């Protein structure tokens, strides 16, 4: 495994960092205070060809590898979690799932404009009574001729008011638990689709998060993704991609916390010397630095497996768990380094701490990932081949069908 970045990856990092420094960081404090999601950021990301960074060129993307996507997510979260979340949902959960499971017609109709950033995709799995327990979902899809009739609601849906397309999971066979779940491509302009943003969030206030309501929504049968009953498998494979981007983004929070803390250590003096000279402050700085390297290595290992078309559920779960916990710890320590000023929005570290809590919960709670890793270690869990797997990179060498 080669740990050095390619020239292309270095160039992408520079482009995204410059973009974040110019177009997000100077404004994010106000956006966060007002709970405002700046839609123009998505347009600018599309102009920079970053909304389909790892989607093959034949489907409207730029055909870069999965670790380049990780770099993009890390740098975006360095600015704010809200915009990394947008890319995670649009690219990781939606577009990469279409690439993996969609028919050629579905890819041409939905993936191509999404990869180009002309349309925005979202992901609808969680419900008020179905989070970690996916099989408890209550949304239904009943086949009626050439359509499915969808009824139910989804919650904590990122880009709920912004997305043009949703991947909605619903039960086509309610008695079959997780084996009765199917996935559908639902357009916002379908009659019966509505959304409402959630206000009063602890963090990621500059993001658009909320509920999606489905009332007698007629979805064409050709918008079924995969086969009936494959929804659970599709959702889990999608989470392998979403969790990968969340883990990469967590590295950005660690990096931002470290940068802010080092800067403050150079400015603040106590007892006649810079606070960075105090050993207990150095201990916190050292933990941030070490956890940044550890988290990046875990993310890049998962990305390497993806690049080679290998199953990576265990590795991605580990990366998501460890990096998100490390990000929360780094943000918490950054507040401590700043002392009383860390408790104020005069400095960005209080926002880092508020934002860092959500990734510890979503896309598999810390507890879910802990159980997963224990079951792998104990031999209770074994990944079975999917009917379709994510294409390896470079994409022209990809083998889609899993033997």
VOPAGU-2260 file (C-alpha; in pm, 1 decimal, decimal comma):
REM VOPAGU-2260
SITE   aa  ch    i         X         Y         Z
SITE  UNK   A    0       0,0       0,0       0,0
SITE  UNK   A    1     135,7     340,0    -101,9
SITE  UNK   A    2      70,9     608,2     160,8
SITE  UNK   A    3     178,3     904,4     -49,7
SITE  UNK   A    4     -78,6    1122,9    -223,5
SITE  UNK   A    5     -73,7    1142,0    -600,3
SITE  UNK   A    6     -18,7    1477,4    -767,2
SITE  UNK   A    7    -385,8    1475,3    -862,5
SITE  UNK   A    8    -489,2    1421,2    -501,2
SITE  UNK   A    9    -258,9    1699,2    -382,3
SITE  UNK   A   10    -413,0    1928,2    -641,4
SITE  UNK   A   11    -766,3    1838,6    -530,4
SITE  UNK   A   12    -676,6    1903,0    -165,8
SITE  UNK   A   13    -537,0    2244,4    -258,2
SITE  UNK   A   14    -845,2    2335,3    -462,8
SITE  UNK   A   15   -1090,5    2235,3    -189,1
SITE  UNK   A   16    -886,8    2399,9      88,3
SITE  UNK   A   17    -869,6    2725,2    -106,1
SITE  UNK   A   18   -1243,2    2708,0    -171,9
SITE  UNK   A   19   -1319,5    2646,3     196,4
SITE  UNK   A   20   -1090,7    2928,3     310,8
SITE  UNK   A   21   -1251,1    3175,1      70,0
SITE  UNK   A   22   -1614,5    3074,3      48,1
SITE  UNK   A   23   -1709,0    2894,2     369,4
SITE  UNK   A   24   -1493,5    2995,4     667,7
SITE  UNK   A   25   -1552,2    3374,7     637,7
SITE  UNK   A   26   -1931,0    3325,2     643,4
SITE  UNK   A   27   -1997,5    3008,9     841,7
SITE  UNK   A   28   -2037,7    3180,2    1179,7
SITE  UNK   A   29   -2332,5    3384,6    1050,2
SITE  UNK   A   30   -2485,5    3090,0     863,1
SITE  UNK   A   31   -2458,1    2877,0    1175,6
SITE  UNK   A   32   -2614,7    3142,8    1398,3
SITE  UNK   A   33   -2906,3    3191,9    1159,0
SITE  UNK   A   34   -2954,4    2821,6    1083,2
SITE  UNK   A   35   -2907,8    2906,8     717,2
SITE  UNK   A   36   -2810,5    2649,8     454,0
SITE  UNK   A   37   -2625,3    2826,5     174,2
SITE  UNK   A   38   -2742,6    2648,5    -142,2
SITE  UNK   A   39   -2494,0    2835,4    -360,3
SITE  UNK   A   40   -2214,1    2630,4    -204,1
SITE  UNK   A   41   -2354,5    2324,1    -382,1
SITE  UNK   A   42   -2353,9    2514,9    -711,8
SITE  UNK   A   43   -1992,4    2614,5    -658,4
SITE  UNK   A   44   -1896,5    2256,3    -569,4
SITE  UNK   A   45   -2062,5    2144,8    -892,6
SITE  UNK   A   46   -1863,2    2404,0   -1088,0
SITE  UNK   A   47   -1546,4    2260,4    -931,7
SITE  UNK   A   48   -1663,6    1910,1   -1037,5
SITE  UNK   A   49   -1673,3    1791,1    -677,3
SITE  UNK   A   50   -2030,0    1656,2    -664,8
SITE  UNK   A   51   -1937,4    1345,9    -863,1
SITE  UNK   A   52   -1568,2    1316,9    -786,0
SITE  UNK   A   53   -1562,7     934,4    -775,9
SITE  UNK   A   54   -1835,3     870,6   -1033,1
SITE  UNK   A   55   -1709,0     742,0   -1371,9
SITE  UNK   A   56   -1688,3     995,6   -1652,9
SITE  UNK   A   57   -1942,1     799,6   -1858,0
SITE  UNK   A   58   -2201,6     885,4   -1591,7
SITE  UNK   A   59   -2118,6    1253,6   -1558,2
SITE  UNK   A   60   -1846,6    1234,8   -1291,6
SITE  UNK   A   61   -1472,2    1292,2   -1305,2
SITE  UNK   A   62   -1363,7     933,2   -1240,2
SITE  UNK   A   63   -1125,8     991,8    -948,5
SITE  UNK   A   64   -1065,7     725,1    -685,5
SITE  UNK   A   65   -1244,1     682,9    -353,2
SITE  UNK   A   66    -958,6     822,1    -143,7
SITE  UNK   A   67    -983,3    1142,9    -343,7
SITE  UNK   A   68   -1345,9    1159,5    -229,9
SITE  UNK   A   69   -1214,7    1117,4     126,1
SITE  UNK   A   70    -981,4    1413,3      79,1
SITE  UNK   A   71   -1268,7    1628,0     -46,5
SITE  UNK   A   72   -1480,5    1535,3     257,5
SITE  UNK   A   73   -1196,9    1600,3     501,5
SITE  UNK   A   74   -1130,5    1946,6     362,7
SITE  UNK   A   75   -1499,9    2039,3     349,8
SITE  UNK   A   76   -1553,0    1942,2     712,3
SITE  UNK   A   77   -1253,9    2151,2     807,2
SITE  UNK   A   78   -1480,3    2438,9     701,8
SITE  UNK   A   79   -1804,1    2302,3     844,1
SITE  UNK   A   80   -1973,7    1966,1     886,1
SITE  UNK   A   81   -2284,3    2089,7     702,7
SITE  UNK   A   82   -2116,2    2094,8     362,9
SITE  UNK   A   83   -1933,9    1766,3     408,3
SITE  UNK   A   84   -2271,3    1619,6     503,0
SITE  UNK   A   85   -2417,9    1747,5     176,7
SITE  UNK   A   86   -2149,4    1568,8     -25,8
SITE  UNK   A   87   -2176,5    1257,1     192,0
SITE  UNK   A   88   -2548,6    1227,6     127,9
SITE  UNK   A   89   -2551,2    1335,4    -235,3
SITE  UNK   A   90   -2244,6    1137,0    -344,5
SITE  UNK   A   91   -2185,6     868,8     -82,7
SITE  UNK   A   92   -2539,8     758,6       2,0
SITE  UNK   A   93   -2726,7     839,3    -318,6
SITE  UNK   A   94   -2506,5     860,0    -628,4
SITE  UNK   A   95   -2271,9     576,3    -535,8
SITE  UNK   A   96   -2575,6     359,8    -459,5
SITE  UNK   A   97   -2720,0     437,1    -803,5
SITE  UNK   A   98   -2382,3     350,2    -956,0
SITE  UNK   A   99   -2381,8      18,2    -771,8
SITE  UNK   A  100   -2743,8     -92,6    -805,4
SITE  UNK   A  101   -2906,0     111,3   -1081,6
SITE  UNK   A  102   -3004,9      -8,0   -1425,6
SITE  UNK   A  103   -2849,8     166,4   -1722,9
SITE  UNK   A  104   -3171,1     361,4   -1774,1
SITE  UNK   A  105   -3177,8     472,0   -1409,1
SITE  UNK   A  106   -2815,2     580,5   -1424,9
SITE  UNK   A  107   -2870,3     785,5   -1736,5
SITE  UNK   A  108   -3183,3     951,5   -1597,5
SITE  UNK   A  109   -3074,2    1015,1   -1239,2
SITE  UNK   A  110   -2702,1     951,2   -1185,9
SITE  UNK   A  111   -2571,0    1157,3   -1477,9
SITE  UNK   A  112   -2730,3    1488,0   -1369,9
SITE  UNK   A  113   -2643,7    1420,4   -1006,1
SITE  UNK   A  114   -2278,1    1352,9   -1080,2
SITE  UNK   A  115   -2264,1    1682,4   -1267,6
SITE  UNK   A  116   -2430,5    1860,2    -975,6
SITE  UNK   A  117   -2728,2    1961,9   -1190,1
SITE  UNK   A  118   -2959,3    1766,0    -960,2
SITE  UNK   A  119   -2919,9    1691,9    -589,5
SITE  UNK   A  120   -2977,6    1349,3    -433,5
SITE  UNK   A  121   -3078,7    1252,7     -79,9
SITE  UNK   A  122   -3133,4     932,8     118,5
SITE  UNK   A  123   -3446,3     833,1     311,2
SITE  UNK   A  124   -3397,9     540,8     549,6
SITE  UNK   A  125   -3450,8     667,6     906,6
SITE  UNK   A  126   -3800,5     702,7    1050,3
SITE  UNK   A  127   -3935,2     834,1    1382,6
SITE  UNK   A  128   -3953,4     477,2    1515,7
SITE  UNK   A  129   -3685,4     315,3    1300,1
SITE  UNK   A  130   -3325,3     427,4    1334,3
SITE  UNK   A  131   -3073,6     158,2    1421,4
SITE  UNK   A  132   -3360,3     -93,3    1400,9
SITE  UNK   A  133   -3416,4     -61,0    1025,9
SITE  UNK   A  134   -3662,2    -351,2    1014,9
SITE  UNK   A  135   -3903,2    -148,5    1230,7
SITE  UNK   A  136   -3974,7      96,1     948,5
SITE  UNK   A  137   -4341,9     164,8     882,4
SITE  UNK   A  138   -4331,2     325,1     536,2
SITE  UNK   A  139   -4507,6      99,4     286,2
SITE  UNK   A  140   -4503,6      51,6     -89,8
SITE  UNK   A  141   -4799,7    -128,3    -246,1
SITE  UNK   A  142   -4784,4    -241,3    -608,9
SITE  UNK   A  143   -5074,5    -113,8    -818,2
SITE  UNK   A  144   -5032,7    -191,9   -1185,7
SITE  UNK   A  145   -4736,6       1,8   -1327,4
SITE  UNK   A  146   -4687,3     197,6   -1005,2
SITE  UNK   A  147   -4606,1     156,6    -639,5
SITE  UNK   A  148   -4809,4     358,8    -391,3
SITE  UNK   A  149   -4583,1     488,1    -111,6
SITE  UNK   A  150   -4708,4     605,7     226,9
SITE  UNK   A  151   -4509,2     701,6     535,3
SITE  UNK   A  152   -4250,8     947,3     658,1
SITE  UNK   A  153   -3876,0     976,0     699,7
SITE  UNK   A  154   -3687,1    1187,9     951,9
SITE  UNK   A  155   -3339,4    1332,2    1001,3
SITE  UNK   A  156   -3304,5    1349,0     625,0
SITE  UNK   A  157   -3017,0    1570,1     513,3
SITE  UNK   A  158   -3096,6    1798,4     217,7
SITE  UNK   A  159   -3467,4    1735,2     278,1
SITE  UNK   A  160   -3571,2    2072,4     133,2
SITE  UNK   A  161   -3296,7    2086,6    -129,4
SITE  UNK   A  162   -3283,3    1745,6    -295,6
SITE  UNK   A  163   -3440,0    1675,4    -633,3
SITE  UNK   A  164   -3423,9    1296,1    -596,4
SITE  UNK   A  165   -3458,6    1070,7    -291,4
SITE  UNK   A  166   -3372,7     705,1    -237,7
SITE  UNK   A  167   -3669,0     598,8     -25,3
SITE  UNK   A  168   -3683,9     265,6     155,8
SITE  UNK   A  169   -4025,9     112,0     214,5
SITE  UNK   A  170   -4179,3    -223,5     295,9
SITE  UNK   A  171   -4324,7    -410,7       1,2
SITE  UNK   A  172   -4378,7    -716,9     223,2
SITE  UNK   A  173   -4439,1    -595,5     582,6
SITE  UNK   A  174   -4442,9    -946,0     725,9
SITE  UNK   A  175   -4092,2   -1029,0     607,1
SITE  UNK   A  176   -3910,4    -779,4     834,1
SITE  UNK   A  177   -3581,4    -664,2     674,6
SITE  UNK   A  178   -3631,5    -906,2     385,0
SITE  UNK   A  179   -3947,9    -721,0     288,8
SITE  UNK   A  180   -3781,5    -381,2     237,0
SITE  UNK   A  181   -3737,5    -234,6    -111,9
SITE  UNK   A  182   -3575,2      83,0    -242,4
SITE  UNK   A  183   -3729,0     341,6    -473,8
SITE  UNK   A  184   -3606,9     647,3    -661,9
SITE  UNK   A  185   -3854,9     921,0    -571,6
SITE  UNK   A  186   -3858,7    1262,5    -734,7
SITE  UNK   A  187   -3949,2    1569,4    -531,8
SITE  UNK   A  188   -4209,0    1674,4    -788,5
SITE  UNK   A  189   -4405,4    1349,3    -751,4
SITE  UNK   A  190   -4751,4    1432,9    -616,6
SITE  UNK   A  191   -4770,6    1365,5    -242,1
SITE  UNK   A  192   -4405,1    1437,0    -156,8
SITE  UNK   A  193   -4340,7    1714,7      96,2
SITE  UNK   A  194   -4068,7    1809,6     344,6
SITE  UNK   A  195   -4010,6    2017,2     655,6
SITE  UNK   A  196   -3681,6    2126,4     813,1
SITE  UNK   A  197   -3602,3    2045,0    1176,8
SITE  UNK   A  198   -3511,0    2348,4    1385,8
SITE  UNK   A  199   -3336,0    2372,6    1722,0
SITE  UNK   A  200   -3051,2    2131,9    1646,1
SITE  UNK   A  201   -2750,9    2114,6    1878,1
SITE  UNK   A  202   -2508,8    2130,3    1587,7
SITE  UNK   A  203   -2476,3    2135,0    1208,3
SITE  UNK   A  204   -2709,8    2433,3    1219,8
SITE  UNK   A  205   -2588,8    2551,2     879,8
SITE  UNK   A  206   -2716,1    2226,4     728,6
SITE  UNK   A  207   -3058,8    2141,5     592,4
SITE  UNK   A  208   -3201,7    1849,4     790,4
SITE  UNK   A  209   -3562,5    1747,0     836,6
SITE  UNK   A  210   -3857,5    1526,1     755,9
SITE  UNK   A  211   -3991,4    1390,6     427,4
SITE  UNK   A  212   -4358,4    1297,2     402,6
SITE  UNK   A  213   -4504,9    1052,6     150,8
SITE  UNK   A  214   -4880,3    1057,2     102,1
SITE  UNK   A  215   -5014,5     822,4    -165,8
SITE  UNK   A  216   -4707,6     888,8    -380,8
SITE  UNK   A  217   -4730,3     708,1    -715,8
SITE  UNK   A  218   -4380,3     586,6    -806,7
SITE  UNK   A  219   -4331,7     423,4   -1148,3
SITE  UNK   A  220   -4236,0      56,6   -1126,5
SITE  UNK   A  221   -3919,4     129,8   -1325,9
SITE  UNK   A  222   -3803,8     342,9   -1030,2
SITE  UNK   A  223   -3761,7      33,3    -814,5
SITE  UNK   A  224   -3386,5      11,0    -740,3
SITE  UNK   A  225   -3269,4    -348,0    -753,0
SITE  UNK   A  226   -3534,0    -614,4    -691,7
SITE  UNK   A  227   -3819,4    -625,5    -443,4
SITE  UNK   A  228   -3687,4    -732,3    -103,6
SITE  UNK   A  229   -3330,2    -613,2    -172,8
SITE  UNK   A  230   -3377,9    -283,3       7,9
SITE  UNK   A  231   -3197,7    -388,8     324,1
SITE  UNK   A  232   -2891,1    -504,5     127,4
SITE  UNK   A  233   -2896,8    -184,1     -75,6
SITE  UNK   A  234   -2922,7      26,9     239,7
SITE  UNK   A  235   -2630,4    -151,4     405,5
SITE  UNK   A  236   -2411,3    -116,3      97,2
SITE  UNK   A  237   -2506,2     251,9      79,7
SITE  UNK   A  238   -2403,8     294,6     442,0
SITE  UNK   A  239   -2062,5     146,2     360,1
SITE  UNK   A  240   -2017,8     445,5     131,5
SITE  UNK   A  241   -2183,0     704,4     354,0
SITE  UNK   A  242   -1988,9     593,5     660,6
SITE  UNK   A  243   -1667,5     616,7     461,7
SITE  UNK   A  244   -1734,0     983,7     385,4
SITE  UNK   A  245   -1839,9    1053,0     745,3
SITE  UNK   A  246   -1514,5     900,9     871,6
SITE  UNK   A  247   -1315,6    1110,0     625,0
SITE  UNK   A  248   -1503,5    1421,4     731,8
SITE  UNK   A  249   -1425,4    1350,8    1097,2
SITE  UNK   A  250   -1058,1    1386,1    1006,2
SITE  UNK   A  251   -1145,4    1739,4     898,3
SITE  UNK   A  252   -1289,2    1819,2    1240,9
SITE  UNK   A  253    -975,5    1685,8    1407,1
SITE  UNK   A  254    -761,0    1891,3    1169,3
SITE  UNK   A  255    -964,5    2208,6    1230,4
SITE  UNK   A  256    -951,2    2156,3    1607,7
SITE  UNK   A  257    -575,5    2104,2    1592,1
SITE  UNK   A  258    -515,6    2409,7    1372,7
SITE  UNK   A  259    -729,3    2633,3    1595,2
SITE  UNK   A  260    -562,7    2503,8    1910,8
SITE  UNK   A  261    -208,4    2547,6    1779,6
SITE  UNK   A  262    -291,9    2902,7    1671,8
SITE  UNK   A  263    -435,0    2984,0    2013,9
SITE  UNK   A  264    -136,3    2825,1    2189,2
SITE  UNK   A  265      90,2    3067,9    2004,6
SITE  UNK   A  266    -122,7    3369,0    2099,2
SITE  UNK   A  267    -221,9    3301,1    2460,2
SITE  UNK   A  268      25,2    3329,2    2750,2
SITE  UNK   A  269     -13,7    3221,7    3112,0
SITE  UNK   A  270     240,2    3224,5    3391,2
SITE  UNK   A  271     480,4    3414,6    3168,6
SITE  UNK   A  272     488,6    3173,0    2872,2
SITE  UNK   A  273     284,1    3051,3    2577,2
SITE  UNK   A  274      25,1    2798,2    2689,4
SITE  UNK   A  275     169,5    2555,1    2436,3
SITE  UNK   A  276     469,6    2526,7    2669,3
SITE  UNK   A  277     253,4    2369,8    2939,8
SITE  UNK   A  278     273,3    1991,5    2934,6
SITE  UNK   A  279     -96,7    1920,0    2987,6
SITE  UNK   A  280    -182,0    2142,8    2692,7
SITE  UNK   A  281      83,4    1961,6    2490,5
SITE  UNK   A  282     -83,9    1634,9    2586,4
SITE  UNK   A  283    -410,0    1748,4    2427,1
SITE  UNK   A  284    -229,3    1872,0    2117,1
SITE  UNK   A  285     -42,8    1542,3    2091,3
SITE  UNK   A  286    -368,2    1342,7    2111,8
SITE  UNK   A  287    -521,3    1548,0    1831,5
SITE  UNK   A  288    -216,6    1498,2    1612,9
SITE  UNK   A  289    -198,6    1123,8    1679,3
SITE  UNK   A  290    -571,8    1071,4    1627,0
SITE  UNK   A  291    -561,3    1261,5    1299,1
SITE  UNK   A  292    -297,2    1022,4    1165,9
SITE  UNK   A  293    -473,3     712,7    1301,3
SITE  UNK   A  294    -809,3     817,9    1158,9
SITE  UNK   A  295    -664,2     901,2     817,1
SITE  UNK   A  296    -493,5     563,1     800,4
SITE  UNK   A  297    -819,9     383,8     879,6
SITE  UNK   A  298   -1006,8     588,9     619,1
SITE  UNK   A  299    -744,8     537,9     350,1
SITE  UNK   A  300    -737,1     163,3     418,7
SITE  UNK   A  301   -1112,6     145,8     363,1
SITE  UNK   A  302   -1067,9     358,2      50,1
SITE  UNK   A  303    -794,5     127,6     -76,5
SITE  UNK   A  304   -1031,9    -167,4     -39,8
SITE  UNK   A  305   -1300,1      23,3    -229,4
SITE  UNK   A  306   -1053,0     112,9    -503,2
SITE  UNK   A  307    -980,4    -256,1    -544,7
SITE  UNK   A  308   -1344,3    -365,0    -545,5
SITE  UNK   A  309   -1319,3    -547,4    -212,7
SITE  UNK   A  310   -1588,3    -571,3      55,7
SITE  UNK   A  311   -1507,2    -317,1     327,4
SITE  UNK   A  312   -1797,5    -319,6     573,6
SITE  UNK   A  313   -1575,7    -410,2     871,2
SITE  UNK   A  314   -1300,5    -162,9     785,5
SITE  UNK   A  315   -1539,3     122,0     708,8
SITE  UNK   A  316   -1730,0      60,8    1032,1
SITE  UNK   A  317   -1404,2      75,2    1228,6
SITE  UNK   A  318   -1294,5     394,5    1053,1
SITE  UNK   A  319   -1631,0     560,2    1119,1
SITE  UNK   A  320   -1638,5     460,6    1485,8
SITE  UNK   A  321   -1279,7     554,9    1572,0
SITE  UNK   A  322   -1254,5     875,9    1369,7
SITE  UNK   A  323   -1589,5    1017,4    1487,6
SITE  UNK   A  324   -1505,2     948,1    1852,6
SITE  UNK   A  325   -1162,1    1103,0    1795,3
SITE  UNK   A  326   -1319,5    1410,2    1633,3
SITE  UNK   A  327   -1550,6    1465,1    1930,3
SITE  UNK   A  328   -1256,5    1426,2    2168,7
SITE  UNK   A  329   -1043,9    1665,5    1962,3
SITE  UNK   A  330   -1317,9    1928,9    1955,7
SITE  UNK   A  331   -1375,7    1888,9    2329,2
SITE  UNK   A  332   -1002,8    1929,3    2397,3
SITE  UNK   A  333    -990,5    2229,8    2165,5
SITE  UNK   A  334   -1254,7    2399,1    2380,0
SITE  UNK   A  335   -1047,1    2314,0    2687,2
SITE  UNK   A  336    -732,6    2459,9    2530,2
SITE  UNK   A  337    -921,3    2782,8    2466,5
SITE  UNK   A  338   -1049,0    2792,3    2824,0
SITE  UNK   A  339   -1339,0    3032,0    2882,6
SITE  UNK   A  340   -1304,4    3165,9    2528,2
SITE  UNK   A  341   -1377,9    2815,4    2399,5
SITE  UNK   A  342   -1722,3    2847,4    2554,0
SITE  UNK   A  343   -1795,7    3144,7    2329,8
SITE  UNK   A  344   -1863,2    3164,7    1957,9
SITE  UNK   A  345   -1588,0    3424,1    1935,1
SITE  UNK   A  346   -1375,8    3121,5    1843,6
SITE  UNK   A  347   -1487,2    2837,8    1613,6
SITE  UNK   A  348   -1408,6    2551,8    1851,4
SITE  UNK   A  349   -1749,4    2562,8    2023,4
SITE  UNK   A  350   -1907,6    2500,3    1681,6
SITE  UNK   A  351   -1668,1    2213,3    1618,5
SITE  UNK   A  352   -1780,8    2052,3    1944,3
SITE  UNK   A  353   -2151,5    2095,7    1868,0
SITE  UNK   A  354   -2106,2    1962,9    1516,2
SITE  UNK   A  355   -1891,3    1667,9    1623,2
SITE  UNK   A  356   -2166,9    1507,4    1828,3
SITE  UNK   A  357   -2398,0    1424,6    1537,6
SITE  UNK   A  358   -2156,5    1193,9    1346,5
SITE  UNK   A  359   -2113,4     987,3    1664,6
SITE  UNK   A  360   -2487,3     914,5    1634,7
SITE  UNK   A  361   -2584,4     901,7    1267,4
SITE  UNK   A  362   -2501,0     634,9    1007,9
SITE  UNK   A  363   -2465,5     380,1    1283,6
SITE  UNK   A  364   -2429,9     491,8    1645,1
SITE  UNK   A  365   -2107,0     439,1    1835,9
SITE  UNK   A  366   -2280,9     148,6    2007,4
SITE  UNK   A  367   -2381,6     -17,8    1679,5
SITE  UNK   A  368   -2024,6      -1,6    1549,5
SITE  UNK   A  369   -1888,4    -131,8    1879,1
SITE  UNK   A  370   -2115,6    -435,4    1852,3
SITE  UNK   A  371   -2022,5    -484,7    1486,8
SITE  UNK   A  372   -1650,8    -488,4    1563,0
SITE  UNK   A  373   -1698,3    -726,5    1855,2
SITE  UNK   A  374   -1902,4    -963,6    1638,8
SITE  UNK   A  375   -1634,3    -961,8    1369,0
SITE  UNK   A  376   -1365,9   -1037,4    1630,9
SITE  UNK   A  377   -1575,3   -1314,2    1788,8
SITE  UNK   A  378   -1664,4   -1471,5    1455,0
SITE  UNK   A  379   -2036,5   -1401,5    1496,1
SITE  UNK   A  380   -2050,7   -1176,7    1188,0
SITE  UNK   A  381   -1941,8   -1261,6     835,7
SITE  UNK   A  382   -1993,0   -1047,4     526,4
SITE  UNK   A  383   -2169,0   -1229,1     246,9
SITE  UNK   A  384   -2120,1   -1133,4    -119,6
SITE  UNK   A  385   -2372,4    -886,8    -257,0
SITE  UNK   A  386   -2546,1    -946,4    -587,0
SITE  UNK   A  387   -2380,3    -625,6    -702,2
SITE  UNK   A  388   -2071,0    -461,1    -564,8
SITE  UNK   A  389   -1929,8    -112,8    -600,9
SITE  UNK   A  390   -1711,0     -79,9    -911,5
SITE  UNK   A  391   -1337,0     -93,9    -851,2
SITE  UNK   A  392   -1116,4     191,9    -965,6
SITE  UNK   A  393   -1009,9     262,0   -1239,1
SITE  UNK   A  394   -1367,2     211,7   -1345,9
SITE  UNK   A  395   -1300,1      73,0   -1691,1
SITE  UNK   A  396   -1155,4    -233,6   -1517,4
SITE  UNK   A  397   -1452,0    -279,1   -1283,6
SITE  UNK   A  398   -1630,2    -612,9   -1251,4
SITE  UNK   A  399   -1983,2    -537,9   -1136,7
SITE  UNK   A  400   -2124,1    -882,2   -1077,3
SITE  UNK   A  401   -2013,5   -1057,0    -761,3
SITE  UNK   A  402   -1941,9   -1422,5    -830,0
